[in-house]
């Protein structure tokens, strides 16, 4: 009898718990149905093969998560958009469909540029002490030129090439007159004499220092266009500026060399065994833009990044007759050749573009510069302040927009990609 009473007593308890649980489950069901009446469930592998057929996913009605092979279409998702760009000033845009100035208009514009330089020279920081480092003189044209590398320098050489070399040589982009035996840089005839000829007219081509610095990085570092010349510099940059936190006992120089050698093998089309995956210099296998900027700020004065105002001394004893800009190079050099009687040099239309990386656009510009710290941006402003002042580039506006880009896209992360044609290797995206 006692056993029956015990079972009856516990049985009532169990029955009560079951009824209570069922009541809670039923009320929860009503709540879910009332809150998710608009949920449409699309099964991706229904028997009819129609991915748009709507069926009921039982579990998706009661739980936030969905059962396998079902997808809750709660809202129409918009396509993934790129980063938000800050509003840009008109000075930053150089549309290609704008007609060239005529000769008279160019003369006025050129006079304004040169007058501005002389007016602002007393306000410069470093330029007053600078003198020209290199001056080429082309006797057949009676023109002298101080080269600012990464400011259309290869295309300047291309225009003058036809005066001194045969057409086959001038059309061969792979020869590059600067390295070719008998080319411009190896002929003393093209070094300006001291004193220069009285009839000589000098010109200078400048470029926005922020785009010039980035162009130098993309061409010389990412593209690895001068592998042997920069190997030691790249290795030193990796060792000094890439933080290593997870490895304490390893050969830095050997690891850096293997990473750079691997990157070089890809540019040259050679298959190269990838270094060990724990090599801290492998991603990317060359200095990042941020690391190169650290080196530049610390004193690296490569010809491709040194300020044009320091290299060519427009505020020193050097007088220039023409100031051309890389942003309007084709129009500017056309006007200069017409005004100096050298229109024959316009027949060489084959461009010597040395930067084979994808064309730089505003998104890419902000993407690279978003990797820099606020202190680095301030240091670049300080380094290039004379160029910005003398050649009237809105560098402060660039920095303001870069900071705005970073604030508008707090989760944005620049990616270093192996996307150039002719490359080999087993990496596509590295960051």
DRENPA-770508 format. One record per residue: x negated, y negated, z of N, C-alpha, C in turn. Coordinates in steps of 0.001 Angstrom, whole numbers, plus 500000, padded with zeros to 6 digits. Each point is the difference from the previous one (the first is absolute). Layout:
 n.east n.north   n.up ca.east ca.north  ca.up c.east c.north   c.up
      X       Y      Z       X        Y      Z      X       Y      Z
...
//
This chain:
 n.east n.north   n.up ca.east ca.north  ca.up c.east c.north   c.up
 499182  501204 500000  500818   498796 500000 499147  498744 500000
 498906  500073 500814  499083   498851 500058 499342  499737 498660
 499732  501074 499237  499366   499833 498677 500960  499289 499062
 501293  500378 500095  500989   499379 499117 500148  498524 500333
 500020  499674 501306  500113   498595 500396 498802  499179 499518
 498830  500627 500122  498786   499289 499559 500057  499716 498502
 500383  501015 499221  500068   499817 498543 501044  498955 499637
 501144  500044 500712  501054   499042 499717 499542  498574 500299
 499261  499857 501126  499541   498671 500380 498996  499440 498993
 499014  500814 499639  498991   499548 499021 500588  499873 498592
 500973  500859 499721  500624   499922 498680 500715  498690 499803
 500665  499498 501036  500650   498707 499893 498986  498880 499759
 498838  500130 500669  498954   498982 499807 499492  500001 498559
 499758  501229 499491  499503   500107 498624 501031  499465 499017
 501287  500352 500240  501065   499534 499118 500101  498481 500023
 499843  499403 501198  500047   498545 500119 498869  499338 499202
 498792  500565 500120  498857   499443 499264 500194  500105 498498
 500567  501122 499546  500226   500159 498564 501013  498983 499492
 501107  499832 500777  500996   499024 499586 499437  498584 500005
 499191  499692 500999  499377   498679 500085 499067  499753 498824
 499198  501008 499707  499071   499866 498872 500721  499835 498684
 501089  500756 499812  500756   499888 498756 500616  498613 499859
 500518  499481 501135  500609   498672 499974 498971  498943 499601
 498794  500090 500590  498941   499033 499655 499610  500092 498535
 499886  501237 499503  499622   500213 498610 501061  499437 499063
 501277  500204 500351  501107   499511 499163 500032  498479 499953
 499834  499375 501190  499967   498544 500031 498817  499456 499210
 498840  500633 500087  498825   499579 499229 500228  500108 498509
 500745  501060 499610  500313   500185 498585 500844  498848 499465
 501003  499617 500797  500838   498869 499586 499184  498730 499851
 499042  499807 500917  499174   498796 499962 499135  499965 498752
 499408  501158 499681  499142   500059 498818 500806  499768 498737
 501197  500635 499923  500833   499816 498813 500421  498550 499836
 500376  499354 501140  500432   498615 499904 498864  499071 499630
 498765  500339 500374  498850   499134 499714 499357  500271 498673
 500330  501158 499371  499316   500361 498754 500998  500354 498906
 501066  499290 499947  501019   500303 498996 499524  499700 498599
 499001  499143 499862  499552   499610 498667 498760  500758 499546
 499591  501016 500744  498807   500748 499635 500309  500907 498823
 499235  499886 498964  500126   500885 498852 498764  500879 499947
 500162  501281 499951  498885   500935 500012 499831  500570 498607
 498821  499878 499492  499710   500514 498667 499094  501199 500126
 500457  501128 499513  499163   501187 500020 499185  500042 498727
 498740  500260 500165  499098   499883 498849 499916  501288 499188
 500497  501113 500541  499849   501263 499272 501314  500785 499998
 501137  499326 499688  501261   500708 499973 500026  500976 498839
 500950  500943 500089  500025   501095 499030 500203  499531 498571
 500754  498920 499831  500270   499523 498648 498834  499235 499399
 498988  499731 500813  498849   499280 499490 500244  498523 499826
 501110  499474 500581  500311   498579 499881 499567  499280 501264
 498871  499242 499969  499497   499360 501213 500902  498903 500511
 500992  499572 499211  500870   498919 500445 501270  500513 500662
 500228  501324 500033  501221   500540 500576 499968  499849 501515
 501073  499432 500568  500081   499770 501438 500584  501212 500699
 499290  500492 501005  500474   501095 500843 499796  499586 501437
 500539  500775 500919  499904   499655 501410 498831  500729 500638
 499144  499253 500659  498924   500584 500794 500471  500000 501461
 500356  501187 500483  500606   500108 501333 499107  499383 501069
 498709  500307 499954  499113   499528 501061 499802  498492 499926
 500021  499449 498806  499792   498557 499873 501152  499208 500581
 501181  500641 500150  501130   499294 500579 499872  499845 501514
 499288  500914 500626  499950   500019 501457 498667  499542 500580
 498966  500005 499197  498688   499650 500499 499390  498911 499117
 499113  499223 500597  499348   498934 499252 499125  500566 498901
 499303  501087 500299  499148   500635 498995 500847  500849 499066
 499491  500275 498813  500722   500761 499004 499453  501410 499926
 500816  500923 499561  499533   501357 499808 499132  500061 498758
 499168  501031 499861  499125   500103 498820 500787  500007 498703
 499368  499445 498955  500529   499978 498633 501227  499111 499844
 500258  499128 500990  501080   499043 499876 499450  498605 500232
 500605  499037 499399  499536   498630 500141 501201  499097 500209
 500017  499274 501111  501104   499092 500282 499762  498687 499270
 500921  499644 499127  499907   498760 499255 500746  498934 500798
 499297  499346 500939  500631   499030 500871 500083  498632 499349
 499059  499704 499106  500005   498714 499330 499167  500099 498738
 500233  499111 499073  499231   499979 498762 498661  499332 500270
 498918  500724 499816  498672   499461 500264 499477  499265 498779
 499459  498824 500220  499411   499235 498917 498627  500549 499662
 499535  499810 498767  498656   500459 499634 498947  499349 500886
 498928  500747 500223  498911   499481 500833 499379  498778 499326
 499921  498922 500722  499457   498761 499456 498559  499802 500454
 499288  499177 499251  498638   499669 500372 499972  498993 501131
 498819  499612 500421  499885   499034 501092 500576  498645 499613
 500431  499265 501003  500555   498667 499784 498843  499024 499807
 500043  499237 498912  498933   499044 499707 500394  498619 500494
 499046  499256 500524  500291   498615 500386 500179  499136 498767
 500661  498882 500168  500140   499074 498886 498635  499445 499651
 499706  499944 498711  498681   499548 499562 500081  498628 499384
 498907  499277 500123  499913   498677 499388 499730  500143 498509
 500345  498988 499255  499816   500046 498554 498537  500155 499622
 499082  499524 500875  498570   500095 499674 499530  501434 499950
 500727  500910 500656  499553   501381 500053 500418  500775 498761
 500923  499450 499225  500486   500708 498833 499422  499359 498734
 499537  500850 499120  499403   499495 498759 500645  500746 498838
 501209  499620 499594  500710   500717 498940 499228  499992 498695
 500025  501126 499336  499215   500148 498768 500686  499350 498798
 501285  499663 500115  500712   499440 498857 499953  498476 499957
 499244  499384 500901  499876   498540 499987 499033  499611 498880
 500382  499094 499107  499118   499624 498889 498749  499292 500502
 498924  500122 499241  498742   499354 500368 500123  498478 499853
 499219  499304 500768  499887   498558 499833 499315  499710 498673
 500379  498900 499366  499247   499612 498808 498696  499332 500440
 499153  499670 499054  498682   499450 500342 500096  498756 500866
 500887  499089 499635  500123   498746 500754 500473  500261 501430
 500974  500902 500141  500497   500336 501338 498931  500699 500823
 499232  500869 499342  498941   500705 500722 498921  499029 500466
 499640  499015 499162  498989   499013 500396 500443  499274 501261
 501257  499608 500074  500508   499320 501184 499961  500912 501224
 500421  501244 499799  500001   500954 501115 498577  500292 500468
 499092  500156 499049  498606   500269 500350 499388  498819 500758
 500296  498788 499560  499502   498813 500705 500530  499949 501433
 501268  500372 500181  500576   500015 501348 499271  501005 500889
 499717  501162 499447  499309   501026 500781 498609  499529 500421
 499249  499436 499050  498632   499568 500301 499994  498791 500938
 500922  499075 499794  500084   498832 500887 500343  500424 501424
 500902  500955 500123  500375   500503 501326 498792  500587 500720
 499173  500755 499278  498815   500606 500619 499080  498929 500562
 499701  498990 499207  499106   498943 500474 500614  499221 501165
 501299  499869 499980  500690   499292 501076 499961  500784 501309
 500094  501334 499922  500090   500823 501199 498662  500581 500455
 498954  499838 499221  498693   500543 500397 499569  499541 501396
 500206  498722 500373  499598   499593 501357 500761  500727 501105
 501132  500623 499687  500808   500676 501001 499706  501491 500105
 499060  500482 499205  499685   501425 500049 499089  500312 501169
 499938  501292 500331  499214   500441 501154 498628  500497 499582
 499961  500864 498982  498733   500623 499608 499515  499570 498619
 500903  499578 499147  499672   499777 498593 498964  498909 499793
 499923  499030 500896  499078   498876 499806 498544  500460 499958
 499721  501131 500610  498626   500497 500050 499717  501043 498924
 500999  500329 499184  499828   501085 499036 499487  499484 498667
 499309  500858 499306  499519   499735 498653 500288  501219 499151
 499930  499835 498679  500301   501118 499124 499007  501130 500215
 500503  501238 499968  499157   501175 500157 499611  500607 498656
 500813  499735 498996  499782   500626 498697 500725  499168 498953
 499325  499706 498900  500626   499216 498935 499583  500581 498655
 500994  500352 499211  499736   500480 498653 500153  498846 499013
 499172  500043 498965  500080   498982 498951 500079  500715 498663
 501052  499694 499231  500203   500609 498695 499641  498962 498933
 498797  500076 499433  499510   498944 499113 500847  499789 498750
 500607  501055 499446  500802   499844 498790 501288  499230 500262
 500411  499967 501247  501221   499276 500367 499696  498726 500764
 498754  499885 500478  499581   498862 500802 500843  499880 501280
 500316  501167 500574  500800   500055 501216 499234  500715 501109
 500086  499463 501208  499411   500640 501169 501102  500481 500927
 499774  501124 500661  501046   500632 500813 499412  500611 501262
 500571  499640 501132  499635   500640 501260 501011  501108 500266
 499584  501273 499959  500972   501096 500130 500476  500198 501436
 501309  500046 500155  500631   500400 501262 500607  501374 499726
 499370  501024 500525  500438   501356 499685 501335  500301 500662
 500828  500757 499269  501409   500258 500306 500851  498766 499757
 499517  499107 499153  500790   498850 499541 499865  499928 498477
 500458  501048 499319  499981   500091 498531 498595  499999 499427
 498997  500405 500786  498616   499943 499517 499765  500941 498821
 500570  501205 500053  499804   500937 498886 500599  499462 498716
 501123  499312 500110  500636   499454 498799 499258  498785 499455
 499317  499268 500863  499153   498910 499502 498872  500583 499161
 499343  501040 500507  498948   500659 499224 500555  500503 498670
 501203  500552 500024  500590   500560 498781 500175  498926 498930
 500409  498804 500387  500209   498933 499019 498691  499574 499341
 498926  499972 500767  498720   499549 499439 499250  501118 499287
 500441  501220 500171  499261   501145 499474 499804  499929 498488
 501059  499617 499277  499931   500048 498533 498964  499051 499418
 499545  499018 500773  498961   499095 499510 498622  500654 499970
 499839  501086 500753  498647   500549 500176 499892  501498 499734
 501127  500700 499936  499946   501448 499814 500996  500429 498939
 499802  501203 499440  500879   500480 498940 501369  500366 500563
 500965  500130 499108  501392   500228 500411 500152  501303 500765
 499315  501050 499582  500120   501297 500670 499569  499898 501467
 498912  499298 500226  499528   499825 501370 500994  499192 500818
 500537  498953 499407  500917   499123 500730 501327  500674 500312
 500438  500943 499163  501272   500670 500231 499885  501192 500933
 498775  500381 500344  499788   501162 500863 500061  499575 501457
 501120  500276 500643  500162   499588 501388 499078  500764 500937
 499575  501176 499582  499195   500828 500885 498545  499529 500080
 499555  499245 499008  498621   499519 500022 499831  498902 501031
 500956  499077 500064  499943   498888 500935 498701  499218 499820
 500077  498828 499491  498810   499231 499682 499099  499775 501204
 500566  500003 501190  499179   499728 501178 499026  501127 500289
 500322  501228 499561  499123   501137 500270 499299  500515 498746
 500466  499579 498874  499485   500509 498738 498598  499477 499741
 499113  500880 499560  498617   499590 499701 500020  498978 498868
 499483  498850 500272  500034   498924 499037 501215  499120 500156
 500801  500259 501029  501206   499223 500229 499697  498662 500643
 501023  499270 500331  499850   498631 500474 499087  499892 501213
 500205  500859 500974  499260   499827 501247 498526  500387 499890
 499647  500711 498945  498609   500415 499868 499230  499144 499007
 500654  499003 499414  499312   499135 499046 499696  498648 500635
 498733  499673 500080  499614   498718 500579 500514  498819 499181
 500328  500262 498725  500499   498923 499151 501318  499432 500523
 500707  500781 500783  501294   499544 500498 499908  499429 501414
 498809  499886 500512  499821   499320 501282 499798  498521 499727
 500725  499215 500721  499906   498564 499769 498594  499487 500295
 499514  499154 499117  498661   499434 500170 500031  498859 501011
 498853  499712 500530  499882   498893 500952 499030  498974 499425
 500413  498799 499661  501370   499496 500111 500876  500533 498874
 501322  500008 500199  500912   500506 498973 500058  499050 498812
 500395  500485 498838  500132   499126 498822 500975  498862 500260
 499696  498839 499469  500852   498833 500240 501391  500177 499413
 500104  500753 498926  501299   500170 499341 500866  501086 500646
 499438  500700 500964  500736   501113 500619 501218  499492 500776
 501110  500704 499841  501194   499770 500816 500237  501239 500861
 500247  499773 501273  500144   501126 500925 501469  500240 500344
 500299  501275 500209  501359   500330 500441 499941  501033 501117
 501080  500025 500758  500123   500885 501150 501399  500604 499981
 500085  501313 500249  501300   500678 500092 500188  500446 501449
 501095  499579 500613  500263   500345 501394 501293  500798 500092
 500209  500567 501180  501185   500831 500224 500448  499871 501451
 501288  500187 500230  500498   500002 501371 499161  500968 500840
 499347  499532 501070  499073   500864 500738 500660  501221 500626
 501275  499922 500331  500668   501152 500606 500268  501087 498960
 500425  499624 498799  500185   501005 498959 498647  500480 499463
 499007  499146 499990  498660   500400 499550 499411  501042 500947
 500128  499788 501296  499488   500962 500981 500706  501338 499848
 501310  499984 499836  500740   501251 499844 499647  500687 498691
 499806  499227 498938  499596   500571 498720 498646  500684 500120
 499080  499367 500714  498674   500602 500214 500131  501313 500752
 500874  500037 500995  500188   501236 500762 500564  501110 499125
 501042  499682 499248  500656   501032 499205 499082  500525 498899
 499159  499129 499449  499115   500411 498916 498738  500690 500510
 499337  499386 500950  498701   500516 500436 500104  501106 501044
 501071  499976 500796  500117   500989 501073 500972  501107 499612
 501258  499657 499758  500972   501040 499666 499672  500694 498691
 499617  499221 499005  499679   500590 498699 498585  500565 499968
 499175  499598 500965  498618   500480 500081 499283  499817 498668
 500077  498781 499447  499464   499752 498662 498475  499903 499986
 499363  499802 501168  498542   499947 500072 499551  500950 501115
 500076  501278 499720  499829   500999 501052 498632  499934 500673
 498944  499985 499235  498665   500046 500601 499646  498698 500703
 500463  498872 499461  499636   498702 500564 500630  499767 501367
 501157  500609 500257  500732   499697 501218 500050  501154 500998
 499378  501119 499697  500099   501164 500881 499542  499689 501417
 498812  499421 500142  499472   499707 501337 500889  499002 500734
 500485  498995 499285  500872   499006 500621 501300  500642 500480
 500579  500878 499167  501235   500671 500401 499765  500871 501233
 498889  500721 500015  499705   500861 501148 499834  499173 501270
 499256  498909 499909  499811   499145 501180 501330  499409 500473
 500850  499614 499043  501295   499423 500366 500862  501025 500725
 500047  501228 499484  500774   501054 500656 499494  500244 501416
 498699  500076 500157  499427   500324 501310 500198  498879 501011
 499989  498757 499525  500089   498868 500918 501435  499605 500332
 500915  500136 499037  501312   499393 500178 501160  500979 500054
 499769  501303 499763  501106   500945 500132 499940  500640 501378
 500995  499753 500841  499969   500548 501356 500161  501509 500006
 499159  500679 500762  500048   501453 500135 500323  500312 501458
 501148  500590 500225  500432   500220 501385 499991  501467 500400
 500168  500879 499026  500201   501397 500382 498757  500878 499828
 498925  499427 499475  498762   500766 499838 498871  499203 500647
 499222  500649 500801  498913   499296 500684 498629  500501 499585
 499906  501226 499545  498696   500561 499679 499974  500443 498537
 499630  499082 499114  499881   500350 498593 499051  499013 499327
 499528  500379 498816  499068   499176 499251 500793  498989 499177
 500027  498738 500436  500789   498982 499325 499539  499790 498568
 498715  499859 499806  499492   499708 498662 500293  501141 499037
 499813  501233 500441  500255   501149 499132 501480  500083 499646
 500867  499777 500978  501444   500056 499740 500425  498879 499058
 499452  498793 500188  500336   498879 499128 499519  500264 498577
 498804  500555 499865  499461   500301 498672 500872  501028 499284
 500434  501036 500702  500831   501026 499367 501328  499421 499540
 500578  499116 500788  501275   499392 499619 499834  499117 498762
 498975  499145 500002  499765   499123 498847 499671  500813 498762
 499198  501037 500152  499627   500838 498865 501229  500694 499414
 500920  500401 500872  501234   500623 499534 500835  499009 499195
 500105  498764 500478  500755   498982 499283 499349  499689 498658
 498675  499910 499981  499295   499714 498755 500195  501114 498980
 500034  501226 500456  500183   501122 499076 501356  499927 499313
 500998  499493 500715  501322   499869 499393 500008  498921 498924
 499323  498876 500265  499972   498922 499017 499264  500422 498745
 499019  500826 500151  499190   500432 498862 500583  501237 499323
 501136  500497 500508  500628   501160 499384 499327  501315 500337
 499169  499996 501027  499325   501250 500401 500805  500677 501112
 500114  501324 499894  500624   500744 501074 499010  500133 501149
 500431  499667 501169  499118   500010 501158 500748  500629 501165
 499354  500902 500676  500660   500632 501146 500290  498962 501069
 501234  500020 500469  500401   499037 501005 499263  500258 501309
 499499  498952 500656  499311   500192 501285 500930  500596 501045
 499428  500383 501127  500779   500596 501063 501163  499072 500389
 501162  500568 500273  501177   499165 500292 499865  499141 501247
 499072  500354 500883  499834   499188 501211 498997  498862 499799
 499567  499802 498755  499102   498887 499711 500773  498693 500215
 499629  499190 500966  500782   498802 500325 499933  498904 498937
 499115  500154 499011  499867   498984 498957 500697  500403 498706
 500842  501022 500061  500579   500556 498789 501306  499322 499589
 500627  499300 500908  501323   499445 499705 500030  498499 500263
 499783  499135 498997  499562   500366 498649 498482  500226 499963
 499493  500624 498941  498570   500315 499923 499153  498829 499502
 500365  498813 500377  499280   498772 499686 500508  498950 500972
 499334  498873 500148  500452   498984 500961 501381  499463 499654
 500809  499765 501012  501293   499365 499798 499796  498504 499783
 501054  499338 499555  499921   498554 499796 499665  499291 501315
 500586  500449 501068  499749   499399 501309 498532  500144 500393
 499422  501154 499726  498594   500243 500343 499066  499134 499165
 500329  499841 498712  499182   499142 499137 500085  498549 500457
 501188  499555 500378  500152   498622 500480 499181  499780 501266
 499964  500988 500879  499139   499890 501174 498552  499746 499587
 499524  500748 498988  498615   499857 499551 499765  498637 499364
 500973  499520 499215  499871   498690 499353 499930  498900 501056
 500876  500067 500980  500014   498990 501059 498709  500035 500804
 499446  501207 500155  498770   500151 500791 498768  499493 499267
 500133  499697 498695  498857   499427 499289 499645  500654 498690
 500749  501007 499560  499734   500626 498714 500228  498967 498896
 498952  499670 499246  500095   498961 498974 499747  500578 498616
 500797  500960 499634  499947   500557 498661 500443  498936 498999
 499440  500035 498790  500336   498995 498992 501486  499964 499659
 500698  501098 500266  501412   500071 499639 500912  499410 501069
 499461  499666 501159  500842   499455 501074 499494  498672 500539
 498774  499616 499679  499470   498735 500508 500846  498850 499456
 500327  498992 500807  500812   498884 499512 499401  499352 498760
 500844  499699 499038  499542   499392 498754 499368  498646 500253
 500512  499277 500976  499469   498669 500295 498583  500071 500552
 499654  501109 500646  498624   500167 500483 499088  500535 498902
 500553  500832 499160  499172   500622 498966 499630  499021 498891
 500913  499118 499642  499781   499153 498826 499853  498516 500308
 500007  499616 501259  499647   498661 500432 500665  498840 499307
 501333  499941 499914  500626   498853 499327 499838  498691 500769
 499617  500095 501263  499807   498778 500789 498523  499659 500168
 499131  500781 499367  498574   499722 500077 499559  499151 498823
 498866  500328 499457  499453   499221 498881 500541  500460 498654
 500848  501054 500012  500509   500563 498754 501244  499260 499530
 499978  499565 498762  501157   499331 499403 500671  500956 499023
 501320  500116 500113  500777   500840 499084 500894  499128 499135
 500095  500400 498733  500852   499279 499066 501388  500609 499893
 500094  501295 500312  501291   500675 499912 500173  500923 501216
 501194  499945 500580  500353   500926 501073 501177  500839 499515
 499743  501279 499736  501030   500918 499535 500478  500855 501172
 501205  500499 499884  500547   500854 501051 500357  501370 499431
 499693  501031 500751  500273   501360 499545 501487  500232 499796
 500826  499304 500778  501441   500172 499889 500539  499486 498669
 499306  499068 499374  500403   499467 498690 498819  500108 499035
 499252  501067 500123  498718   500120 499307 500143  499892 498480
 500905  500759 499407  500117   500031 498538 500280  498608 499435
 500899  499284 500642  500330   498653 499522 498838  499035 500234
 499387  500097 501167  498921   499063 500336 498793  500163 499089
 499595  501249 499772  498792   500200 499183 500302  499677 498535
 501223  500202 499565  500382   499627 498632 499843  498494 499820
 500500  499240 500960  499874   498547 499909 498539  499560 500050
 499212  500622 500861  498599   499612 500105 499258  500286 498696
 500239  501168 499398  499335   500334 498744 500417  499039 498884
 501255  499622 499980  500461   499067 498967 499385  498618 500193
 499859  499583 501239  499438   498667 500275 498494  499946 499790
 499336  501143 500062  498536   500028 499838 499576  500556 498648
 500961  500250 499110  499657   500479 498660 499557  501446 499968
 500551  500822 500857  499605   501420 500055 501196  500931 499794
 500910  499609 499122  501206   500804 499797 499692  501384 499427
 498830  500164 499389  499637   501311 499448 499959  501058 501102
 499745  499578 501250  499885   500947 501104 501350  500552 500440
 501080  499410 499486  501327   500491 500352 500378  501236 499206
 499204  500367 498997  500331   501171 499179 499799  501295 500752
 499189  499987 501059  499766   501221 500769 501118  500155 501028
 501043  500700 499609  501164   500147 500869 499938  501256 500869
 499002  500844 499775  499878   501218 500795 499603  499628 501421
 500869  500309 500967  499755   499627 501378 499122  501030 500680
 499087  499517 500823  499138   500895 500766 500538  500121 501420
 501176  500514 500136  500567   500154 501339 499277  501132 500713
 499315  499666 501074  499250   501021 500732 500820  500631 501103
 501150  499416 500344  500824   500536 501077 501096  500855 499397
 499852  501325 500059  500960   500913 499401 501055  500464 500994
 500053  499405 501172  501034   500340 500968 501324  499392 499549
 501129  500458 500560  501300   499420 499606 500010  498486 500164
 500743  499322 499126  500047   498542 500003 500502  499498 501359
 499319  499002 500521  500348   499465 501307 501281  499179 499909
 500940  500275 500894  501199   499184 500093 500150  499493 501435
 501051  499222 500256  500163   499403 501320 500163  501055 501092
 500748  501067 499701  500195   501044 501002 498670  500640 500378
 499177  500296 499002  498701   500606 500269 499102  499032 500762
 500052  498719 499641  499191   498998 500690 500319  499999 501487
 501287  499904 500331  500378   499974 501414 499744  501341 500677
 500122  501082 499250  499760   501326 500572 498569  500123 500509
 499036  499619 499161  498595   500078 500421 499723  499053 501163
 500444  498754 499854  499672   499009 501022 500753  500230 501312
 501079  500769 499970  500708   500304 501235 499193  500904 500919
 498947  500629 499468  499162   500872 500827 499018  499205 500858
 499850  498707 499721  499018   499199 500728 500591  499476 501306
 499122  499753 500955  500427   499416 501260 500161  498489 499840
 500650  499380 500961  500170   498551 499958 498652  499291 500042
 499057  500536 500776  498664   499395 500070 499282  500101 498660
 500175  501112 499304  499362   500144 498693 500553  498984 499006
 501288  499783 500024  500595   499013 499097 499448  498602 500290
 499870  499667 501276  499431   498698 500359 498541  499898 499563
 499259  501094 500144  498586   499988 499594 499851  499844 498491
 500894  500618 499226  499956   499833 498541 500327  498563 499610
 500953  499405 500683  500299   498585 499749 498770  499141 500248
 499288  500302 501058  498795   499244 500319 498903  500233 498966
 499853  501242 499552  498962   500335 499029 500246  499308 498657
 501241  499989 499555  500326   499483 498673 500630  498603 500032
 499865  499306 501106  500681   498709 500102 499516  498992 498960
 498729  500023 499637  499516   499058 498990 500555  500318 498620
 500077  501298 499655  500604   500395 498725 501462  499564 499949
 500714  500227 501082  501417   499644 500047 500190  498499 499828
 499111  499224 500613  500107   498547 499930 499612  499462 498630
 498823  500376 499534  499478   499424 498767 500778  500422 498767
 500448  501248 499965  500658   500520 498807 501520  500041 500155
 500502  499438 501096  501433   499782 500221 500815  501295 499957
 499594  500939 500838  500754   501239 500160 500712  499983 501356
 501261  500447 500060  500789   499936 501237 499676  501137 500965
 498768  500042 500477  499564   501123 500834 500754  500069 501327
 500241  498837 500619  500758   500016 501250 501397  500558 499773
 500591  499675 498873  501323   500533 499665 499939  501508 499837
 498925  500497 499396  499833   501450 499875 500007  500664 501371
 499208  499466 500905  499890   500596 501333 501341  499928 500730
 500682  498887 499871  501323   499873 500629 500956  501048 499434
 499952  500201 498694  500892   500985 499387 499620  501427 500372
 498712  500268 500138  499567   501332 500430 500534  500295 501401
 499889  499023 500877  500526   500184 501354 501525  500166 499970
 500652  499255 499122  501446   500134 499883 500367  501372 499451
 499239  500484 499038  500228   501337 499451 499905  501052 501104
 499006  499877 500863  499829   500958 501087 501163  499937 500985
 500519  498807 500253  501127   499878 500921 501295  500500 499371
 500141  499836 498672  501196   500480 499310 499996  501508 499825
 498819  500596 500018  499860   501453 499775 499149  500614 501105
 500514  500026 501233  499178   500469 501131 499575  501455 499895
 500752  500808 499262  499672   501429 499885 499262  500323 498705
 499683  498974 499218  499333   500252 498714 498565  500459 500228
 499568  500971 499198  498633   500509 500102 499419  500155 498600
 498870  499375 499776  499343   500095 498693 499480  501413 499787
 500120  500478 498778  499504   501334 499654 498889  499878 498970
 498927  500738 500207  498922   500073 499019 500262  501224 499140
 500118  499763 498700  500429   501065 499095 498932  500358 498967
 499986  501268 499655  499162   500490 498916 500883  500073 498756
 500249  498855 499368  500980   499938 498917 499401  499611 498656
 498701  499825 499891  499433   499498 498761 499754  501132 499024
 500181  499721 498745  499861   501026 498975 498576  500526 499957
 499897  501279 499714  498686   500615 499874 499401  500486 501299
 500744  499862 501113  499461   500431 501279 500256  501473 500240
 499157  500631 500757  500228   501370 500443 499937  500005 501509
 500467  501042 500601  500007   500077 501457 501327  500484 500505
 500068  500322 501272  501200   500618 500532 500737  499088 500953
 499830  498699 499877  500752   499071 500843 500739  499008 499134
 501205  499663 500403  500807   499030 499273 500238  498740 500821
 500342  500197 501255  500258   498851 500874 499173  500143 501264
 499261  498973 500332  499197   500020 501209 500211  498710 500740
 500047  500073 501283  500284   498796 500760 499259  500043 501334
//
